[in-house]
Structures are given as structure tokens and as C-alpha cells.
């Protein structure tokens, strides 16, 4: 394949938008955000199913804070941990934006980024409401496969 043929193939692929890939990436963003917010709305059903107090169920979410306190005893471990978390979260958001920029033509980049980032607020709101309205779907027994 000569350079002119490969350049033509590149121009053609850049002109075509991959909107299905943008929507798939947006679905991943919505799932990521929803998985952060849903456990809070499920504390009461989790406590009832596991025969815990609501305070004990709340501690299951707060356990990450315990690890933060433990690592803060060793400042180098804390800094390394925070750096890794920052790289992971920042890397996800920057790479998702860069991916959208590669999937759609330059003129459609704002629309693609709006689709990608527009799912975050509804995902946060809907996940907590869904957890409150249908706790039986996400109760520990359901996750274990028992009904």
C-alpha cells in the first residue's frame, strides 16, 4: 500500500463518525457513576438482608476511609496511593475525552463530548432513585443468585 492510498483511507475514516462507540463509552461512564452512587441508597435493604444495623451497613461504604487513615500514618504510602488514584481517575476522564475526539469528525467533537459528559448527572440521580425504588433487584441475595 503506498502513502497516497493510506492517506486516503485515513481521511475517509476521519470523516465517518463512530457514534455507536461514543454512545457505548457514555454507557460506561453512566455505569461508573451509578456504581459510585447506588450503594448509598441501598444501605437500609442491605442492613435488613444481612441482619445488620443501618450504622454497620453504612460502615461498609466508609471502609475506604479507614484505609485512608491507615495509609496516612505513612506519608509516603499515602502520597503514592493518592497519586495512583489521581492517575487512574484523571487518566480515565482524559482518555475518554481523547477517545471521543478520535471517534468523531472535528466539527462534531463538542456534540460527542456533550454526550459523553452529559450522562454523569442523570446517572448520579437515577442510580440513587433506582436503588431506593427497587432494592430487591440489588439486594445481597439477588447478587448471590438466590431469590
N, C-alpha and C positions, 0 to 999 in steps of 0.2 A: 504494500500500500504506500503510495507516495504521499508527500506532505500536503499536496493540494486536496487529495481525497480525504485525508484525516481531518484537515481544517474544515472541509465542507460538512463532514459528519459531526464535528464539534458544533458548528453553527446551527445545524439542524437540531441537535439535541438541546442546545441552549434556548432555541425558540419555543420548544414544546414545554409546557408546564406539566409538572407531575403533581396535580392537585390531590390525587388519591394518597400519595406519600405524605403530603402536607397534612391532610386530614388524619392519617394514621399516626403521625408524630403528635398531632394535637390530642388524639385519643390517649396516647402515652402520657402526655402532660396532665390531662384530666385525671387519669388513673393515679399518677404520682401524687397529685394534690389531694385527691379524695382519700388516698390511703393514709395521708397525714392527719386529716380532719375527722374521719369516721370513727375512730376508736373513742373519741371523747363522747360522742352521742350514744355509745353502746355500753357505758360503764354500768348503768343500772341492770340491763339484761345480763351482762357478763357476771356481775356480782350475784344475781339470783341463780344463774345456771351453775356457777362454781361454788355456791353456798359460802360466799364471802360477804363482808360488809362493803358498802359502797366506797368507803375510805380505802380498804385494801385493794379493791379493783382500781381505784384511782392511782394507787402506788404502782400498778403495773405499767402505767404510762410514764410515771415520774422516775422510773428506774434509770432512765438515761441520764437524769440529773445526778443520781448517785454516782454514776461512773464519772461524770464531770467533776464532782467533788473529789473523788479518789485520785483522779489524774492531776487535779490541781495541787496535790501535795508534792508532786514532782513537776516543777515548772517546765522542764524540757519535754516531758511526756505530754503535758497539756498543750504546749505550743505545737508539737508535732501532730497531735491529734486534731487540733483546730485547723492547722494547715491542710491536713488531708481532707477534712470535711469541706473546707473552703474550696479546695481544688475540685472535689467531686461535684459539689453543688454549682459552683461557678462554671466548671467545665461542661456540665450538662446544659445549663442555660445558654452559654456562649456557643457551644457546638450545635444546639438545636436551632439557634438563630442562623448560624452559618450554613447549616444543612438546608434550611428553608431558602436561603439566598441562592443556593446552588440548584434547588429544585424548580424554581420558577424564573421566568424572564425578569430582567431588571425592572421593567415597568410595573410588574406585579409583586415586587418584594414587599411593599407596605401592606398590601392585602394579605399576603402569606404570613407576615409577622403578626398581623392583627388576628388572623385565625389561630395561630399558634398560641399567642398570649391571651386571647380573648376567652379561652376556656378555663382559665385559672379561677376567676371569681365565681362563676356558676358551679364549678366543681367543688369549691370550698363550701358554698351554701347548700348545694344539693346533697352532698355526701352526708352532712350532719343531719339534714332533714330526712334523708332516706334511712339513715341508721335509727332515727327516732321512730319513724313510721313503720319500719319492717324489721324489728330486732330479731325476729325468728329466723330470718334469712342469713343472718351473720352471727348467730349465737355459737358458742364453742361446740355444741353438739352437732350443729349443721356443718361446721368446718371439719369435724371428725368423721362425718359421713353418716352419723346416726340421726334418725328422725323420730 
